[in-house]
Amino acid sequence: PPDCISSLTWSPRGCQKSLLVATSWDKSVKVWEIQKSNPQPVVQCNAVAGPSHSHDLPVLCSAISRDCRIFTGGCDKMVKCWELAAGKQPYQVAAHDQPVKGVAYSEEAGLLITGGWDNLVKFWDLRSPQPAGQLQLPGPLVDMDCSTFPMATFMVSREIIVYDLQNKREMKRMEPHHTIKEQLRCIGNFPDVKGNPGFAAGSIEGRVCIMYINEEPNQGDTKNFSFKCHRENNSVDIYAVHDISFHPVFGTFATAGANGNFAFWDKDAKQRLKNFGNADQPVPCAGFNDDGTLFGYAVSYDWSKGQENYDPSKGHHILIHSVEEQEVKNKPPKAPGKK
């Protein structure tokens, strides 16, 4: 894209094609079909359709349903649906009073879920033009994750609302780990909700906290913890954690940061599995595909260092890393006393 990349979304399991959707501040939505050849890890990207300039203002978020419908929301305060298979032009399906920051489609609940800077999450049955329900937030939405039915999480600046999509009720409101002092930036739910459900939350201070919803936060006897990441020069230079994505098979996860790198982590062993070297720009968004064999990430300026540090000659890029099992497979916990 010719302008900063705001989101990357892979198609879910069950979709007939492996799609990657990118949204941008240039108002466009771009879609590629990703094909991975075997046995060689060569990835081929084919443009499915040209950019859709149907949004009047920058696009901030996207989601894909199993039948390959693409939902996008942004600064024009609306959510549009793009039915690629049917060859239809994008059309409006939802709206907020302020920009839309998050969008998801829950197959299990049969709902489109949207969150905005108007302090609202709205639940839409697409057979009706009016929302089926809504949730009042204590502030503008920062990020959300609705991928682990029935649990969904909605993040505002310093609080996470845990929501039950099946029973349509708020379950809990949680503050981040006590070591996180600044604004939260991103969230990812643990993929195994049948075990001990929880989430990882990243902040602008180069720190991630691991939180279990059945644990009382900030108590002495708890599994909750946090760790430093995306820092350089012995933590003198601190960068925001922009995105978190859990591996669908192993439950390990990736973080992407403003320092231009991404890393894979094992929350159970409390270890970093692999760090990937710095790009020349921030990594604002990233994620695993539906089977965890590919990891897509954007390299694009995030404006954290202001206008004076923007170099348009660097451009905005989307890259795909072919994931090897040893990079993301869980490791045995460290023995007591060992570092």
C-alpha positions as CSV (number, residue, x, y, z in Angstrom):
1,P,0.0,0.0,0.0
2,P,1.2,3.6,-0.6
3,D,0.4,4.7,2.9
4,C,0.7,3.2,6.5
5,I,-0.7,-0.3,7.0
6,S,-3.3,-0.4,9.8
7,S,-4.2,-4.1,9.9
8,L,-3.5,-7.6,8.5
9,T,-6.0,-10.4,8.7
10,W,-5.8,-14.0,7.6
11,S,-8.9,-16.0,6.5
12,P,-10.1,-18.5,9.2
13,R,-10.1,-22.2,8.9
14,G,-13.0,-23.4,6.7
15,C,-12.6,-20.6,4.2
16,Q,-12.1,-22.1,0.7
17,K,-9.1,-19.9,0.0
18,S,-6.2,-18.8,2.1
19,L,-6.6,-15.0,2.0
20,L,-4.6,-12.2,3.5
21,V,-6.3,-8.8,3.8
22,A,-4.5,-5.5,4.4
23,T,-6.1,-2.2,5.3
24,S,-4.4,1.1,5.0
25,W,-4.5,4.8,5.9
26,D,-4.9,5.4,2.1
27,K,-8.5,4.3,2.4
28,S,-7.9,1.0,0.6
29,V,-8.5,-2.7,1.2
30,K,-6.2,-5.1,-0.5
31,V,-6.6,-8.9,-0.8
32,W,-4.2,-11.6,-1.8
33,E,-4.6,-15.4,-2.2
34,I,-1.7,-17.1,-0.5
35,Q,-0.4,-20.4,-1.9
36,K,2.3,-22.4,-0.2
37,S,4.1,-25.0,-2.3
38,N,5.4,-28.2,-0.8
39,P,7.9,-29.5,0.1
40,Q,9.8,-26.3,-0.6
41,P,8.7,-23.3,1.6
42,V,7.9,-21.0,-1.3
43,V,5.0,-18.7,-0.8
44,Q,3.1,-17.3,-3.8
45,C,0.9,-14.3,-3.5
46,N,-1.8,-13.6,-6.1
47,A,-3.9,-10.5,-6.0
48,V,-7.5,-11.5,-5.8
49,A,-8.9,-8.1,-6.5
50,G,-7.8,-4.6,-7.0
51,P,-7.8,-2.1,-4.1
52,S,-11.3,-1.1,-2.9
53,H,-11.5,2.6,-2.3
54,S,-15.0,2.3,-1.0
55,H,-14.2,3.8,2.3
56,D,-14.1,7.6,2.4
57,L,-11.5,7.8,5.1
58,P,-8.6,5.6,6.4
59,V,-9.5,2.0,7.1
60,L,-8.4,0.7,10.5
61,C,-9.5,-3.0,10.9
62,S,-10.8,-6.0,9.0
63,A,-12.2,-9.5,9.5
64,I,-13.0,-12.5,7.3
65,S,-15.8,-15.0,7.7
66,R,-15.6,-18.7,6.7
67,D,-17.6,-18.0,3.5
68,C,-14.9,-15.5,2.6
69,R,-16.9,-12.3,3.2
70,I,-14.5,-9.5,4.2
71,F,-15.6,-6.9,6.7
72,T,-13.8,-3.6,7.1
73,G,-14.2,-0.6,9.4
74,G,-12.5,2.7,9.8
75,C,-12.6,6.5,10.2
76,D,-15.7,7.0,8.2
77,K,-17.6,5.4,11.1
78,M,-19.0,2.5,9.1
79,V,-18.4,-1.2,8.5
80,K,-18.6,-2.6,5.0
81,C,-19.0,-6.1,3.7
82,W,-17.1,-7.2,0.6
83,E,-18.4,-10.4,-0.9
84,L,-15.6,-11.4,-3.2
85,A,-17.0,-14.8,-4.3
86,A,-20.3,-13.1,-5.4
87,G,-18.4,-10.3,-7.2
88,K,-20.4,-7.7,-5.4
89,Q,-19.2,-4.2,-4.6
90,P,-18.7,-3.4,-0.9
91,Y,-21.8,-2.3,1.0
92,Q,-22.5,-0.9,4.5
93,V,-23.6,-3.4,7.2
94,A,-22.9,-1.5,10.5
95,A,-22.2,2.0,11.8
96,H,-20.8,3.8,14.9
97,D,-20.8,7.5,16.0
98,Q,-17.0,7.6,15.9
99,P,-14.3,5.7,14.0
100,V,-14.5,1.9,14.0
101,K,-11.4,0.4,15.6
102,G,-12.3,-3.3,15.7
103,V,-14.4,-5.8,13.7
104,A,-14.8,-9.5,14.1
105,Y,-17.2,-12.2,12.8
106,S,-18.2,-15.0,15.2
107,E,-19.4,-18.0,13.3
108,E,-20.6,-19.7,16.5
109,A,-22.6,-16.7,17.7
110,G,-23.8,-15.8,14.2
111,L,-22.9,-12.2,14.8
112,L,-20.8,-9.4,13.4
113,I,-19.0,-7.6,16.3
114,T,-17.8,-4.1,16.0
115,G,-16.1,-1.7,18.4
116,G,-15.5,2.0,18.1
117,W,-14.1,5.1,19.6
118,D,-17.7,6.0,20.6
119,N,-17.1,3.7,23.7
120,L,-19.4,1.0,22.3
121,V,-19.2,-2.6,21.2
122,K,-22.1,-3.5,18.9
123,F,-23.4,-7.0,18.0
124,W,-25.1,-7.3,14.6
125,D,-27.4,-10.0,13.2
126,L,-26.8,-9.1,9.5
127,R,-30.4,-9.9,8.7
128,S,-31.3,-6.7,10.5
129,P,-30.1,-3.1,10.0
130,Q,-30.2,-2.4,13.7
131,P,-27.7,-3.9,16.2
132,A,-29.0,-6.9,18.2
133,G,-27.3,-5.6,21.3
134,Q,-24.4,-3.4,22.5
135,L,-21.9,-3.1,25.3
136,Q,-21.0,0.2,26.9
137,L,-17.2,0.5,27.4
138,P,-15.4,2.8,29.9
139,G,-13.5,4.4,27.1
140,P,-12.7,4.2,23.4
141,L,-11.9,0.7,22.1
142,V,-8.2,0.1,21.7
143,D,-8.2,-3.6,20.6
144,M,-10.4,-6.7,20.8
145,D,-10.3,-10.4,20.2
146,C,-13.4,-12.5,19.5
147,S,-11.7,-15.6,18.1
148,T,-12.1,-17.9,21.2
149,F,-15.9,-18.5,21.5
150,P,-17.5,-18.1,23.9
151,M,-15.0,-15.7,25.4
152,A,-14.3,-12.3,23.9
153,T,-12.1,-9.5,25.2
154,F,-12.4,-5.8,24.6
155,M,-9.6,-3.5,25.6
156,V,-9.7,0.2,26.5
157,S,-6.7,2.3,27.7
158,R,-6.2,0.6,31.1
159,E,-8.9,-2.1,31.3
160,I,-10.0,-5.3,29.7
161,I,-13.7,-6.4,29.6
162,V,-14.2,-10.1,29.3
163,Y,-17.4,-11.0,27.6
164,D,-19.5,-14.2,27.2
165,L,-20.7,-14.3,23.6
166,Q,-22.9,-17.4,24.2
167,N,-24.9,-15.9,27.1
168,K,-24.5,-12.3,25.9
169,R,-23.2,-11.0,29.2
170,E,-20.2,-9.3,30.7
171,M,-18.1,-11.7,32.7
172,K,-15.4,-9.6,34.3
173,R,-13.5,-6.4,34.1
174,M,-9.7,-6.7,34.7
175,E,-6.8,-4.3,35.0
176,P,-3.5,-5.3,33.6
177,H,-0.7,-6.7,35.7
178,H,0.5,-4.2,38.3
179,T,3.9,-3.8,36.6
180,I,2.3,-2.3,33.5
181,K,2.0,1.5,34.2
182,E,1.2,2.9,30.8
183,Q,-1.5,2.6,28.1
184,L,-2.4,-0.8,26.7
185,R,-2.0,-1.3,22.9
186,C,-3.0,-4.9,21.9
187,I,-4.6,-8.1,23.1
188,G,-4.7,-11.8,22.1
189,N,-6.7,-14.5,23.7
190,F,-5.3,-17.9,24.7
191,P,-6.5,-20.3,21.9
192,D,-7.4,-23.1,24.4
193,V,-10.5,-21.7,26.2
194,K,-11.3,-25.2,27.7
195,G,-8.2,-25.1,29.8
196,N,-7.4,-22.1,31.9
197,P,-8.7,-19.2,29.7
198,G,-6.9,-15.9,29.6
199,F,-5.1,-13.4,27.3
200,A,-1.9,-11.6,26.6
201,A,-1.9,-7.9,26.6
202,G,0.8,-5.6,25.2
203,S,1.5,-2.0,26.2
204,I,3.3,1.0,24.9
205,E,6.1,0.6,27.4
206,G,7.6,-2.5,25.8
207,R,6.0,-5.0,28.2
208,V,3.5,-7.9,27.9
209,C,1.3,-9.3,30.6
210,I,-0.1,-12.8,30.8
211,M,-3.5,-12.8,32.5
212,Y,-5.8,-15.7,33.5
213,I,-9.4,-14.7,33.9
214,N,-10.0,-17.1,36.8
215,E,-7.2,-15.6,38.8
216,E,-7.6,-12.4,40.8
217,P,-5.3,-9.8,39.3
218,N,-2.4,-8.4,41.3
219,Q,-2.6,-10.9,44.2
220,G,0.4,-12.6,45.6
221,D,-0.5,-16.2,44.7
222,T,-1.3,-16.0,41.0
223,K,-0.2,-17.2,37.7
224,N,-0.4,-13.8,36.2
225,F,2.9,-12.2,35.2
226,S,4.5,-9.7,32.8
227,F,7.8,-9.5,31.0
228,K,9.8,-6.9,29.1
229,C,10.2,-7.0,25.3
230,H,10.8,-4.8,22.3
231,R,13.5,-2.9,24.2
232,E,17.0,-2.0,23.1
233,N,20.3,-0.7,24.6
234,N,19.7,-2.5,28.0
235,S,16.1,-1.2,28.1
236,V,17.1,2.4,27.6
237,D,15.2,2.5,24.4
238,I,11.6,1.3,24.9
239,Y,9.2,0.6,22.1
240,A,5.4,-0.2,22.0
241,V,4.1,-3.7,21.5
242,H,1.8,-3.2,18.5
243,D,0.3,-6.7,18.0
244,I,-0.1,-10.1,19.6
245,S,-1.0,-13.3,17.7
246,F,-1.3,-16.8,19.2
247,H,-0.2,-19.9,17.2
248,P,-3.4,-22.0,16.5
249,V,-1.6,-25.4,17.2
250,F,0.9,-24.9,19.9
251,G,-0.6,-22.0,21.8
252,T,2.7,-20.1,21.7
253,F,2.5,-16.5,20.6
254,A,4.1,-13.7,18.6
255,T,4.6,-10.1,19.5
256,A,5.3,-7.3,16.9
257,G,6.9,-4.0,18.0
258,A,7.7,-0.5,17.1
259,N,11.4,-1.3,17.2
260,G,11.0,-3.2,13.9
261,N,11.2,-6.8,15.0
262,F,8.9,-9.6,16.0
263,A,9.5,-12.5,18.4
264,F,7.9,-15.9,19.3
265,W,7.2,-16.7,22.9
266,D,6.1,-19.6,25.1
267,K,4.0,-18.3,28.0
268,D,4.0,-21.6,29.9
269,A,7.7,-22.1,29.9
270,K,8.2,-18.3,30.2
271,Q,10.8,-18.3,27.4
272,R,11.4,-16.5,24.2
273,L,11.5,-19.1,21.4
274,K,13.0,-16.9,18.7
275,N,13.7,-13.3,17.9
276,F,13.7,-11.9,14.4
277,G,16.1,-9.1,13.5
278,N,15.1,-5.5,13.2
279,A,13.5,-4.1,10.1
280,D,14.2,-0.5,9.2
281,Q,10.7,0.5,10.3
282,P,8.1,-0.5,12.9
283,V,6.0,-3.7,12.6
284,P,2.5,-2.3,13.3
285,C,0.5,-5.5,12.7
286,A,1.2,-9.3,12.3
287,G,-0.4,-12.7,12.6
288,F,-0.3,-16.4,12.0
289,N,-2.5,-18.0,9.3
290,D,-5.2,-20.5,10.1
291,D,-2.8,-23.5,10.5
292,G,0.2,-21.7,11.8
293,T,2.5,-22.5,8.9
294,L,2.8,-18.8,7.8
295,F,3.3,-15.6,9.7
296,G,2.5,-12.4,7.9
297,Y,3.7,-9.0,9.1
298,A,3.8,-5.4,7.9
299,V,6.8,-3.1,7.9
300,S,5.4,0.4,7.9
301,Y,5.9,3.7,9.8
302,D,3.7,4.1,12.9
303,W,4.3,7.9,13.5
304,S,5.6,7.2,17.0
305,K,8.6,9.4,16.3
306,G,6.7,12.1,14.6
307,Q,6.7,13.8,11.2
308,E,10.4,14.6,11.3
309,N,11.3,10.9,11.3
310,Y,9.0,9.8,8.5
311,D,11.0,8.7,5.4
312,P,8.5,8.1,2.5
313,S,11.3,6.5,0.5
314,K,11.2,3.4,2.8
315,G,7.7,2.6,1.6
316,H,5.2,0.2,3.3
317,H,5.7,-3.5,2.9
318,I,3.9,-6.8,3.8
319,L,6.1,-9.9,4.3
320,I,5.4,-13.5,4.9
321,H,7.6,-15.8,7.0
322,S,7.4,-19.5,6.5
323,V,7.1,-20.9,10.0
324,E,9.2,-23.9,11.1
325,E,7.9,-26.1,13.8
326,Q,10.9,-25.7,16.1
327,E,10.4,-21.9,16.0
328,V,6.9,-22.2,17.7
329,K,6.8,-25.5,19.5
330,N,6.5,-25.4,23.2
331,K,9.7,-26.0,25.2
332,P,9.9,-27.8,28.6
333,P,9.9,-25.4,31.5
334,K,13.2,-24.4,32.9
335,A,14.4,-26.4,36.0
336,P,14.1,-24.5,39.3
337,G,17.1,-22.4,40.0
338,K,18.2,-22.2,36.4
339,K,18.2,-19.0,34.3
